[in-house]
């Protein structure tokens, strides 16, 4: 006869069990070590009696030799002890594990929400944070993610993505406390709706021929969204470009957006001599000066399909490595000469 261990996930609502789990819970005496197991009220409603008792692996194995025994919930240590007790017998019973419920992809995000809720209430530092005080950490964590990608450190990438995810959960938790605020579910709902809306070739019947057409559709849908927000006014193609980002990436993003809108080349800094550009806004900027020259370098990178921010960071990393090699070879340190 078997010893059947029914396992459940704390991330699934109590009372939701697989058909097989309900079957085995009705087959034999049911025991558990947890007096406050969340499923106990639902089992009681179904007429299933559950005895709360300390786990006795050897006793469970011996009892299962004479009839079916069901144990509700077991961690890895208990399962290992049951296994050791079984192999010590000449005629061990069958040991079966039946998942009553199990995690779906993304289920561990519920743990993050629960931990964040507890920290916000019980930790003085976490309780005192605001959107404004957290803002520097959001930027810092994003750059740390970028660094692991640039270094190819995929092991560290997992940890850094977790740190960045914490910032999203933290901001959502702070927002939840405001009157008329939102929570993490609202954040997830918003991005899910946006992704579905902007991928009609996946979630609707739109047909596309390739990635370029997907990008074109994306921009068309974004323009329609802007118009819907502004009473029919599509606004500027530059709406939503964060001006606080680093200057190289800002310039590259402005160029991408303007190019998609068909902006004339005469709008570029230092291009006032182009035919027909004399009356264009911003066309009177001097061709000389560091700013326009830097802008033109970004434009060249954009035309070549390069990310100027990434290119400059790569050059900076190479310079860093050369300086470190020079120091390791006996070069002066700390400004010494």
C-alpha positions in Angstrom: 0.0 0.0 0.0 1.3 3.5 -0.7 2.4 6.5 1.4 1.0 9.4 -0.6 2.4 12.9 0.0 0.3 15.8 -1.3 2.1 19.0 -1.9 0.7 22.5 -2.5 1.9 25.9 -3.5 1.5 28.8 -1.1 1.1 31.0 -4.2 -2.1 29.4 -5.3 -5.4 30.2 -3.6 -6.3 27.8 -0.8 -9.0 25.2 -1.8 -7.8 25.0 -5.4 -6.4 21.4 -5.7 -5.9 19.0 -8.6 -8.5 16.3 -9.2 -6.0 13.6 -8.3 -5.2 15.4 -5.0 -8.9 15.5 -4.0 -9.1 11.8 -4.8 -6.1 10.7 -2.7 -7.2 12.9 0.2 -10.3 10.8 0.4 -8.5 7.4 0.2 -7.0 7.2 3.6 -6.2 8.8 6.9 -4.7 12.3 6.3 -2.1 13.8 8.5 -0.1 17.1 8.5 2.4 18.8 10.7 0.8 22.2 10.1 -2.1 23.2 12.4 -2.6 26.3 10.3 -2.3 24.9 6.9 -4.4 27.1 4.6 -6.2 24.1 3.0 -7.6 22.7 6.3 -10.8 24.7 6.3 -11.6 23.6 2.7 -10.8 19.9 3.5 -13.1 20.2 6.5 -15.9 21.6 4.3 -15.4 18.6 2.0 -15.8 16.2 5.0 -12.1 15.2 5.1 -10.7 14.8 8.6 -7.0 15.8 9.0 -5.0 14.9 12.0 -2.3 17.3 13.1 0.8 15.5 14.3 4.6 15.8 14.3 6.2 14.2 11.3 7.4 10.6 12.0 9.0 9.4 8.8 9.7 5.8 10.1 6.2 5.5 11.6 4.5 6.8 8.4 6.5 4.3 6.3 5.6 1.4 8.6 1.9 2.3 8.7 1.8 2.6 4.9 2.8 -1.0 4.7 -0.7 -2.0 6.0 -2.8 0.6 4.2 -2.9 3.9 2.4 -1.6 6.9 4.4 -1.8 10.4 3.1 0.5 13.2 4.4 -0.3 16.8 3.5 2.8 18.9 2.8 6.5 17.8 3.0 9.6 19.8 2.6 12.8 18.4 1.1 14.2 17.3 4.5 11.1 15.3 5.4 11.0 13.6 2.0 14.6 12.6 2.4 13.9 11.2 5.9 10.9 9.2 4.4 13.2 7.9 1.7 15.8 6.7 4.3 13.1 5.1 6.4 11.7 3.2 3.4 15.0 1.8 2.1 15.7 0.4 5.6 12.7 -1.9 5.3 12.8 -5.3 3.5 9.4 -4.6 1.9 9.0 -0.8 1.7 5.7 0.7 0.6 5.2 2.7 -2.6 5.8 6.4 -2.0 3.9 8.7 -4.3 4.1 12.5 -4.5 0.9 14.1 -5.8 1.0 17.8 -6.6 -2.2 19.4 -5.3 -1.2 22.7 -6.7 2.0 24.0 -8.2 3.6 27.3 -9.3 2.9 28.8 -12.7 5.6 30.9 -14.4 5.9 34.2 -12.6 4.4 32.8 -9.3 7.4 33.9 -7.3 6.6 37.5 -8.0 3.8 37.0 -5.4 6.6 36.4 -2.9 8.2 39.7 -3.9 4.9 41.5 -3.4 4.4 39.9 0.1 8.0 40.7 1.2 7.7 44.3 0.0 4.4 44.7 1.9 6.0 43.5 5.1 9.1 45.6 4.7 7.0 48.7 4.1 5.2 48.2 7.4 8.0 46.8 9.6 11.3 48.3 8.4 11.9 52.0 9.4 14.1 52.6 6.4 11.7 51.1 3.8 8.7 52.7 5.4 10.3 56.1 5.0 11.0 56.0 1.3 9.2 58.0 -1.3 9.2 58.0 -5.1 11.7 60.9 -5.0 14.1 59.3 -2.5 14.0 56.0 -4.5 14.7 57.7 -7.8 18.5 57.5 -7.6 18.4 53.8 -6.8 16.3 53.2 -9.9 18.9 54.8 -12.1 21.8 53.1 -10.3 20.3 49.6 -10.6 19.5 50.2 -14.3 23.2 51.0 -15.0 24.3 48.0 -13.0 22.1 45.8 -15.2 23.7 47.5 -18.3 27.2 46.8 -17.0 26.6 43.1 -16.5 25.3 42.9 -20.1 28.3 44.8 -21.4 30.7 42.5 -19.4 28.8 39.4 -20.5 28.4 38.4 -16.9 25.1 36.4 -17.2 25.4 35.1 -13.7 25.5 38.6 -12.2 22.7 39.6 -14.6 20.2 37.5 -12.7 21.0 39.3 -9.4 21.0 42.8 -11.0 17.7 42.2 -12.7 16.3 41.3 -9.3 17.6 44.5 -7.9 15.9 46.4 -10.7 12.7 44.5 -10.3 12.7 45.5 -6.6 12.6 49.1 -7.6 9.5 48.5 -9.7 7.8 46.7 -6.8 8.9 49.3 -4.3 7.5 52.3 -6.4 4.2 50.4 -6.9 4.0 49.7 -3.2 4.6 53.4 -2.4 2.0 54.4 -5.0 -0.6 52.0 -3.4 -0.6 54.1 -0.3 -1.7 57.3 -2.0 -5.4 58.2 -2.3 -6.4 57.2 -5.8 -3.0 55.5 -6.3 -2.2 52.2 -8.0 -0.6 48.9 -7.1 1.6 46.3 -8.8 -1.4 44.7 -10.4 -2.3 47.9 -12.1 1.3 48.3 -13.3 1.2 44.8 -14.8 -2.3 45.3 -16.2 -1.1 48.4 -18.0 1.9 46.9 -19.6 0.0 43.7 -20.6 -2.7 45.8 -22.3 0.0 47.9 -24.1 1.9 44.8 -25.4 -1.3 43.2 -26.6 -2.5 46.4 -28.3 0.9 47.0 -30.0 1.3 43.4 -31.2 -1.9 42.9 -33.4 0.1 40.4 -35.5 0.3 38.2 -32.4 -2.9 38.8 -30.6 -5.2 39.8 -33.5 -5.4 39.0 -37.3 -2.9 41.6 -38.6 -0.3 40.1 -40.9 3.3 41.3 -41.1 6.2 40.4 -43.4 9.0 41.0 -41.0 10.5 42.9 -38.1 10.6 46.2 -40.0 6.8 46.1 -40.6 6.3 45.3 -36.9 8.3 48.4 -36.0 6.2 50.5 -38.4 3.0 49.2 -36.9 4.3 50.0 -33.4 4.9 53.6 -34.3 1.5 53.9 -36.0 -0.3 52.5 -32.9 1.7 54.8 -30.6 0.6 57.8 -32.7 -3.0 56.7 -32.4 -2.5 56.3 -28.6 -1.1 59.9 -28.4 -4.1 61.2 -30.3 -6.5 59.4 -28.1 -4.9 60.9 -25.0 -5.0 64.5 -26.5 -8.5 64.7 -27.9 -7.5 63.8 -31.4 -4.2 65.8 -31.4 -1.4 63.4 -32.2 1.0 65.7 -30.6 4.7 65.5 -31.3 6.6 62.5 -32.3 9.1 63.5 -29.6 6.5 63.3 -26.8 7.7 60.9 -24.2 11.4 61.2 -24.9 13.0 61.6 -21.4 15.2 64.7 -21.5 17.0 63.7 -18.3 18.8 60.7 -19.9 22.5 60.9 -20.9 23.1 63.3 -23.7 24.4 60.7 -26.2 21.4 58.4 -25.8 19.1 61.4 -25.7 20.4 62.7 -29.1 20.2 59.2 -30.6 16.6 58.8 -29.5 15.6 62.2 -30.8 17.2 61.4 -34.2 15.4 58.1 -34.4 12.0 59.7 -33.6 12.6 62.6 -36.0 13.7 60.3 -38.8 10.5 58.3 -38.5 8.5 61.5 -38.7 10.4 62.5 -41.9 12.0 65.6 -40.3 14.2 67.5 -42.8 17.9 67.5 -42.5 17.9 71.3 -42.2 16.8 70.9 -38.6 20.1 69.4 -37.6 22.6 71.6 -35.7 25.0 73.3 -38.1 22.9 72.6 -41.2 21.6 76.1 -41.8 23.3 76.3 -45.2 21.1 73.5 -46.6 18.6 74.7 -49.3 15.3 75.7 -47.9 16.4 75.5 -44.3 16.8 79.2 -43.6 13.3 79.6 -42.1 13.3 76.3 -40.1 13.2 76.6 -36.3 16.6 76.1 -34.8 18.4 76.3 -38.2 20.5 79.4 -37.1 22.8 77.5 -34.8 26.4 77.9 -35.6 28.2 75.0 -37.4 31.2 75.5 -35.0 31.2 74.5 -31.4 31.6 71.3 -29.5 27.9 70.6 -29.1 27.0 70.6 -32.8 30.2 68.5 -33.5 29.2 65.9 -30.9 25.6 65.9 -32.3 27.0 65.2 -35.8 29.1 62.3 -34.4 25.9 60.8 -32.9 24.1 61.4 -36.3 26.9 59.5 -38.0 26.7 56.6 -35.6 22.9 56.5 -36.1 23.4 56.4 -39.9 25.8 53.5 -39.4 23.4 51.6 -37.2 25.5 52.0 -34.1 24.5 53.0 -30.6 26.7 56.0 -29.7 26.3 55.5 -26.0 27.4 51.9 -26.3 30.3 52.8 -28.6 31.6 55.5 -26.2 31.2 53.2 -23.2 33.2 50.5 -25.0 35.9 53.0 -25.7 35.8 54.1 -22.1 36.1 50.5 -20.9 39.0 49.9 -23.2 40.7 53.0 -21.8 40.0 51.8 -18.2 41.7 48.5 -19.0 44.7 50.2 -20.5 45.1 52.5 -17.4 44.9 49.5 -15.1 47.4 47.6 -17.2 49.7 50.6 -17.0 49.3 50.8 -13.2 50.0 47.0 -12.9 53.1 47.5 -14.9 54.5 50.0 -12.4 52.9 53.3 -13.5 52.4 56.1 -10.9 49.2 55.8 -8.8 47.1 58.3 -6.9 48.4 61.2 -8.8 52.1 60.5 -7.8 54.8 61.5 -10.3 
